[in-house]
């Protein structure tokens, strides 16, 4: 006689603190994810992406740990949860190694078991939305006819907008955290945006201040501070249906993705960007707002570039596809920059595109169709011309705002073909000095019609002078370069000073570099450690001992703007 079919027992989830599952205390993050999946199932969204967890129950540094803990709890609660894009597969057949990448979903049979309660009674949709930090459908609806327009459309205090512009102008000029010596008397971008915060009179103004402060901390390389401001922005947006909320949400997602990219969590960065493109409201902003589209395309291209470089040695076809996508997205970012009439944005992406072309050539990806469509096989020439175009744009915006990146990129390209030989590393000084990097005049010739970007004032005749001039500006307070740019200038100065035979000057720069390295993320520190060990002459390495190599040797170019 066949056994009767027994329906799986329901799972009772209590949202009231302290949260519980079947009357047993439960970890908030695990319970939140389960309720979020149930909500997605009922709302026909289907899946919960990493971007949905980001900022609510985790950040980039702890997300994998939270997911791992959640799945241990799901097993203890005897509920099966799936992951990946194919929601029709049975969870028991899925590859657990890819689980942390998401997205996550509940099979229909499991979703039926979930009973969400508040104080022992069935939870309402509004209560579930409140628990999850989501706005209810009623709150998302358009304001009723005749209701007052959002207060953000009123220019109640022009002083606020004046201060916001002052902050943005300071950021463009490189005055991020401290004012420059001999400047226009205005403070730093951080000081200005905080002053704007004291003048903010509406929800939108306050949220805009928080967003701009998060963007500043991201540019300064302080992910922890940037994430704190993003958390504050999320709370502001969820607490009030402010005007411009879709734009704020889109930019919040982009800055979060930048933080992940800075931490070298490329899967999370691209997951956040992909989730943004798939969200109906944010996708609309992405399509029609050129500033948002620039940010999205530029960052997506950088992530693709990093992945292509990492795969080039082991999977050239996959690397080539990613490199093609990277160059295509850079092109879209450049078009968006000009669509928004932003020369500052255009100069950033032009330099990124030039450096990408050169890096792809270095790892054997020079035969890409995107790099050969005009029959010009000289990738170095093309890379230099894009960077020269970036420098030309800098000269037509605001000379005060010129970053160090263009100089750093060109110095790397100039010495990129140098190879002391197959001897042991590091090379002897005589072998090192026998190398022949391109000099600034040769690089200027490669720039062709864009050579006028390299004026004598900003571009001396020797690379060691180019680096020294920018370091002197930073030291005197005439310019303020963030940590990664400063460290890059120090290394380039050390290399070219050693090549000129001035080991004392090289040692001084390396001593300053050693002091500055702790402020960088681990992947960037590893890049400089490897370069210090392998690219500088033995006599210099002996005097200025490099930091210890990281346990896992993986030399990659540091992140860029």
NORBELJO-V354429 format. One record per helix or strand of 2 or more residues. SS is the DSSP state (@ for helix, = for strand). FROM is the first residue (numbers start at 1). TO is the last residue. If there is no record, write none. Layout:
ss=SS from=FROM to=TO
ss=SS from=FROM to=TO
//
This chain:
ss== from=11 to=14
ss== from=20 to=21
ss== from=24 to=25
ss=@ from=28 to=42
ss=@ from=50 to=53
ss=@ from=63 to=76
ss== from=81 to=83
ss=@ from=91 to=93
ss=@ from=96 to=101
ss== from=104 to=106
ss=@ from=108 to=111
ss== from=114 to=118
ss== from=121 to=122
ss=@ from=125 to=132
ss=@ from=137 to=140
ss=@ from=151 to=153
ss=@ from=158 to=172
ss=@ from=189 to=199
ss=@ from=203 to=219
ss=@ from=223 to=239
ss=@ from=245 to=262
ss=@ from=266 to=278
ss=@ from=280 to=288
ss=@ from=290 to=311
ss=@ from=316 to=339
ss=@ from=343 to=362
ss=@ from=369 to=372
ss=@ from=379 to=395
ss=@ from=399 to=401
ss=@ from=405 to=415
ss=@ from=429 to=434
ss=@ from=440 to=453
ss=@ from=463 to=476
ss=@ from=483 to=499
ss=@ from=503 to=517
ss=@ from=522 to=535
ss=@ from=538 to=543
//
